[in-house]
Amino acid sequence: MPPSVELSTLPNMPPKELGAPLLIERNPLGDFTFFADFAIAEWLKPEIDNFDLVKMESVAQSVYGSKPWGYISNRTHATVSNPTSIYNLLQRSCAPKAVAIVTYSLRSRMVAQIEKEHCKTVPLDIFEDLSNACEWMQQQIRVLKEDFSLTAS
């Protein structure tokens, strides 16, 4: 298991109201912070391939099981240059049910806009601030959990 890191060492920290993360994982792929209902990924490389997604999916599966969860791509380190990366993530068996992308540059925002235009299967929105993305994600997951509990009954 990779070493854990203190939440305070992560750039553009999420709001304190979220409480303590369930798991913080730092590895050569990036920093991944798993909260009760969503994960924040800060990939260290610009291109996300299938191997990367399988590793992230494995951790997400162990943390969330079958319950709905969200994914925030906090693009502090790099811009995803391939707009189909998010589509590939959504094809995984343990795919997130909502996606937020946090951008810090015009180029990154333009790529995220292309991703949003092609994402028709789950709610996806773009933000310039991690706190706003976390608030939006909490709202999305709240609705999804209500729907999930209705269908499970």
C-alpha positions as CSV (number, residue, x, y, z in Angstrom):
1,M,0.0,0.0,0.0
2,P,1.4,3.4,-1.0
3,P,2.3,5.8,1.9
4,S,-0.5,8.1,3.0
5,V,-0.1,11.9,2.9
6,E,-1.5,14.7,5.1
7,L,-4.5,16.4,3.5
8,S,-2.8,19.7,4.1
9,T,-0.1,18.9,1.6
10,L,-2.5,18.6,-1.3
11,P,-2.8,21.7,-3.5
12,N,-6.1,23.6,-3.6
13,M,-7.5,21.7,-0.6
14,P,-11.2,20.7,-0.5
15,P,-13.4,22.5,2.1
16,K,-13.0,21.4,5.7
17,E,-16.7,20.7,5.9
18,L,-16.1,17.5,4.1
19,G,-14.4,16.1,7.1
20,A,-11.5,13.7,7.0
21,P,-11.0,11.7,3.9
22,L,-11.5,7.9,4.0
23,L,-8.2,7.3,2.1
24,I,-5.4,9.4,0.7
25,E,-3.2,7.7,-1.8
26,R,-0.1,9.2,-3.4
27,N,1.6,7.2,-6.1
28,P,3.5,7.9,-9.4
29,L,0.1,8.4,-11.2
30,G,-1.0,11.2,-8.9
31,D,-2.7,12.1,-5.7
32,F,-6.1,10.5,-5.0
33,T,-8.3,11.6,-2.0
34,F,-11.3,9.5,-1.3
35,F,-14.1,11.0,0.7
36,A,-17.4,9.4,1.7
37,D,-19.1,10.1,-1.6
38,F,-16.5,11.1,-4.1
39,A,-12.9,11.0,-5.0
40,I,-10.6,13.9,-6.0
41,A,-7.9,12.9,-8.5
42,E,-4.8,15.1,-9.2
43,W,-3.1,13.1,-12.0
44,L,0.6,13.9,-12.4
45,K,0.7,13.0,-16.1
46,P,-1.3,14.6,-18.9
47,E,-2.5,11.4,-20.5
48,I,-4.6,8.9,-18.6
49,D,-4.4,5.4,-20.1
50,N,-6.4,2.2,-19.5
51,F,-3.8,0.9,-16.9
52,D,-4.3,4.1,-14.9
53,L,-8.0,3.8,-15.0
54,V,-7.9,0.1,-13.9
55,K,-5.8,1.1,-10.9
56,M,-8.1,3.9,-9.9
57,E,-11.2,1.7,-10.5
58,S,-9.8,-0.9,-8.2
59,V,-9.4,1.5,-5.3
60,A,-12.8,3.1,-6.0
61,Q,-14.4,-0.3,-5.9
62,S,-12.9,-1.1,-2.5
63,V,-13.9,2.3,-1.1
64,Y,-17.4,2.6,-2.6
65,G,-18.6,-0.8,-3.5
66,S,-21.8,-0.6,-5.5
67,K,-23.0,2.7,-4.1
68,P,-23.0,5.8,-6.3
69,W,-19.9,8.0,-6.1
70,G,-18.5,11.0,-7.9
71,Y,-15.2,11.9,-9.5
72,I,-13.5,15.3,-9.4
73,S,-10.6,15.8,-11.7
74,N,-8.6,18.6,-10.1
75,R,-6.2,19.5,-12.9
76,T,-3.5,21.2,-10.9
77,H,-0.5,19.4,-12.4
78,A,-1.4,19.0,-16.1
79,T,-4.0,19.4,-18.7
80,V,-5.6,16.3,-20.1
81,S,-4.8,16.5,-23.8
82,N,-7.1,13.7,-24.8
83,P,-10.8,14.6,-24.4
84,T,-11.8,10.9,-24.6
85,S,-10.1,10.1,-21.2
86,I,-13.3,10.9,-19.3
87,Y,-15.3,8.8,-21.7
88,N,-12.9,5.9,-21.0
89,L,-13.4,6.3,-17.3
90,L,-17.1,6.2,-17.6
91,Q,-16.9,2.9,-19.5
92,R,-15.4,1.2,-16.4
93,S,-17.5,-1.2,-14.4
94,C,-17.2,0.9,-11.2
95,A,-17.7,4.2,-13.0
96,P,-18.6,7.4,-11.2
97,K,-22.1,8.7,-11.4
98,A,-21.2,12.4,-11.6
99,V,-18.0,14.2,-12.8
100,A,-16.6,17.6,-12.0
101,I,-13.5,19.0,-13.7
102,V,-11.6,21.8,-12.0
103,T,-9.4,23.8,-14.4
104,Y,-6.7,26.4,-13.9
105,S,-5.9,27.6,-17.4
106,L,-7.8,28.5,-20.6
107,R,-6.4,25.5,-22.5
108,S,-7.5,23.1,-19.7
109,R,-11.0,24.7,-19.7
110,M,-11.3,24.4,-23.5
111,V,-10.4,20.7,-23.3
112,A,-12.9,20.2,-20.4
113,Q,-15.6,21.9,-22.5
114,I,-15.0,19.3,-25.3
115,E,-15.2,16.5,-22.7
116,K,-18.5,18.0,-21.4
117,E,-20.0,18.1,-24.9
118,H,-19.3,14.4,-25.4
119,C,-20.4,13.2,-21.9
120,K,-24.0,12.3,-22.2
121,T,-24.2,9.5,-19.6
122,V,-23.6,11.3,-16.3
123,P,-23.9,14.9,-15.0
124,L,-20.6,16.7,-15.7
125,D,-19.7,20.3,-14.9
126,I,-16.6,22.5,-15.1
127,F,-15.3,24.7,-12.3
128,E,-12.4,27.1,-11.6
129,D,-12.4,26.4,-7.9
130,L,-12.2,23.1,-6.0
131,S,-14.6,24.2,-3.3
132,N,-17.4,24.9,-5.8
133,A,-16.8,21.6,-7.5
134,C,-17.1,19.8,-4.1
135,E,-20.4,21.6,-3.3
136,W,-21.8,20.7,-6.7
137,M,-20.7,17.1,-6.3
138,Q,-22.3,16.8,-2.9
139,Q,-25.6,18.0,-4.4
140,Q,-25.3,15.5,-7.3
141,I,-24.5,12.6,-5.0
142,R,-27.4,13.4,-2.6
143,V,-29.8,13.1,-5.5
144,L,-28.2,10.0,-6.8
145,K,-28.3,8.3,-3.4
146,E,-32.1,9.1,-3.1
147,D,-32.6,7.5,-6.5
148,F,-30.4,4.6,-5.5
149,S,-32.3,3.9,-2.3
150,L,-35.6,4.1,-4.2
151,T,-34.5,1.5,-6.7
152,A,-32.9,-0.7,-4.0
153,S,-36.3,-0.9,-2.1
